[in-house]
Amino acid sequence: MPLTVLCAALALLGSVSWVAVTILDYRDTLERSEETVRQAVTLLDGHASSVLEPGVTLLQQVADRMDGRGLGAWAERSLMEAMAVERFGRMTVLDANGMLRFGAAVAVEGPDGGGPMTLAHVLPPEEERAIQAAFGHMAGQPSILLARRIHDMAGVFDGVILVAVPVSSLMPALNALGDGMQRSVGLFRPDGMQLVGFGAAALGMLPPLAPGAERLEAEWTVDGRPSMLGLSRMLRMPVLSVVSIPRAVVLDPWHVRLERGLAVMAAGVAALVGLSLLGVAGLRREASARRRLAEANGQLEQANARLEQRVEERTAALSAANLELSRALAEKERANQVKGRFLSAANHDLRQPFQALRLFHHILTERLADTRDRAIAEKMGEALDAGEKLLHALLEVATLDAGVVRPQLADVPVPVIFDDLLAEFRGLAAEKGLQLRAMPSRMVVRTDRALLTRMLGDLVRNAIRFTDAGRVTIGCRRRGHSLRIEIWDTGSGIPAEQLDNIFEDFVQLGNPERDRRQGLGLGLAKVRRKAALLGHAVEVRSHQDRGSVFAVTVPTVETERPPAPPPVPAAACVATGGRLILVVEDDPVQRDAMRLLLESWGHRVIEAADGEAALALVGGAVRVVEAAEPASITREVLVPDMVVSDFRLPGGLTGVQTVAKVGERLGRAVAGLILTGDTAPERIRDAVATGCRLLHKPVTPDDLRDAIAMTLAEQPGARAATDSEKILENQQTT
């Protein structure tokens, strides 16, 4: 009886605990989804406002001047206004009868293209002087039309001024934030009609919002499904940014967890019931055995046999439970491996379009002559830089996790490291008006100079970023046979409850909107990985509104500074123009971009889509060359000076294997440059072990040119990047 009561109490306690956890999980799931919708609406509203704001400003400027004077005032526009209209190039003027007076033809339509609409749909009479928005076409291009009425001196409606904003300028944000199925995004009018976006074309009359206000509707019907609806109204126009997610999609993971929890709870209750029954039966058998033992000593052996049998049964049950647990752990490990392969593949596939964009952007920039066009190209380059910065940070984390970085320990003078840090960050500190200084020291430590310098550099960069006034100080303190290198700042400090979280991946304090100008949240995560690799301890102390201190503890060697090693002469780059380069790339866009870029540098290029095609091209192809004399024809065998190849190729050969096979076919080693967007740990180990030079996509044209020059300057096959500085430097340059 006591055992049964105990099992029942345990089952009840477990059930209550599971129900409480499930309820908390339900609330947490909804709260996370609401926060996701709010962030998505904020991002969409910010992007859409930046796209529509120039058109609103131009429309207000022209309409304010003409309203009350009529359309006749159009010819009186100033030079600055005319230049603004010409530069914007998307303005149309219609008279009160809808006749075109200036600009391109306009067609106002419903958002689904179902049919034309009149100006009455765009400009209701009750909104005489307010800006209204509608979907339509100007000059045949889908656009958001911003319109305002114009009145003559008597206050009579005289015409309409419209400014068109191309829908294509809003598509990057819409494509990034919505898919039309699980998440719907778009710009809507207050009456619920969609201007542009994915998902529902109409939402019904939306809740009234003040300009600039945001709102979240936890339950709103979208296409007949209850959904979370996030809204944000723009400041200067009646346009609402809307993001919606069906509640069923939000709660799907919770339902899966609920079903699994019910199964686990039922199994646990069944196990407790079985254990209770087994225990009761065992107690009864033991009581019977004691009675039989009191009756006769001859029954002792039978009782012992039954006892041994019960032990064997319980041991077998325990073994079965252990086997089931081992299977569950193995399943979890397989799931983690699948997740890792998925992330690696996604990272690789993201690098491919970045690489093509970078090469085409470089070629386009060199060919642009107009100053305004070059300014646009520079903005494109800045956007590419932002995306590549995130990929490069992920690559460095993957390289450290892959285990291919081997520390090269040596005796390093502390002043040398301090000099490197001051040279790198003095300009950055001066830009913020901060004082950056390093306290003098004569200590020598045992460490990897490159890894320790990067660790301290990440800490100094972090200190400068979060310090608005004051100074950043680098110093050290002796602790027995160790040295604490400390970075002090006078910033805002770190809350005590967040000190353990700041070293996690993608954790950023004070940046909930994930502004990439404030970093990626990977700096301290990389510091933690490098410290673990070197065996150095990292500590942090902080006081709110007073500043923080990060410290790295390093083993010491001596206090005297050893003589500086003689400088190693840098390898001279050879002129690379006029070489024959074999490009092996299965992506035709990447292949065309690489060919155009190499030809612009004066190289000759031959192309192949995979390793087998490259071997066939090198082994059997010849090129007919016509001489000056008509009857003189020679044949030139294609012998490339270098192979530039992607790592992943269709067929049975990788890029590294293709380079080796080409060398075998030519009877000599051939210079190879491997371009890859794959950051899987095993892929990094395979690539670094070869004699080919390795660059990770996306790579800038300047880095590609330098890599080609250095690869051609080296003896093929004589280089192996095994030390930590070469591997990380290769990653940094890409």
Secondary structure as UniProt FT lines:
FT   HELIX           2..66
FT   TURN            67..69
FT   HELIX           71..76
FT   HELIX           79..88
FT   STRAND          91..95
FT   TURN            96..97
FT   STRAND          100..102
FT   STRAND          106..109
FT   TURN            111..112
FT   HELIX           119..122
FT   TURN            125..126
FT   TURN            128..129
FT   STRAND          132..138
FT   TURN            139..140
FT   STRAND          141..151
FT   TURN            153..154
FT   STRAND          157..166
FT   HELIX           167..169
FT   HELIX           171..177
FT   STRAND          184..188
FT   TURN            190..191
FT   STRAND          193..198
FT   TURN            211..212
FT   STRAND          214..222
FT   TURN            223..224
FT   STRAND          225..233
FT   STRAND          240..246
FT   HELIX           247..295
FT   HELIX           297..299
FT   HELIX           300..367
FT   HELIX           371..402
FT   STRAND          410..413
FT   HELIX           414..431
FT   TURN            432..433
FT   STRAND          435..438
FT   STRAND          444..447
FT   HELIX           449..465
FT   STRAND          471..479
FT   TURN            480..481
FT   STRAND          482..489
FT   HELIX           496..498
FT   TURN            499..503
FT   TURN            505..506
FT   TURN            509..510
FT   TURN            512..513
FT   HELIX           516..518
FT   HELIX           523..534
FT   STRAND          537..543
FT   TURN            544..546
FT   STRAND          547..558
FT   TURN            577..578
FT   STRAND          580..584
FT   HELIX           588..600
FT   TURN            601..602
FT   STRAND          604..608
FT   HELIX           611..620
FT   STRAND          622..626
FT   TURN            630..631
FT   STRAND          633..637
FT   STRAND          642..646
FT   HELIX           655..666
FT   STRAND          671..676
FT   HELIX           681..688
FT   STRAND          693..696
FT   HELIX           701..713
FT   TURN            716..717
FT   HELIX           724..733
//
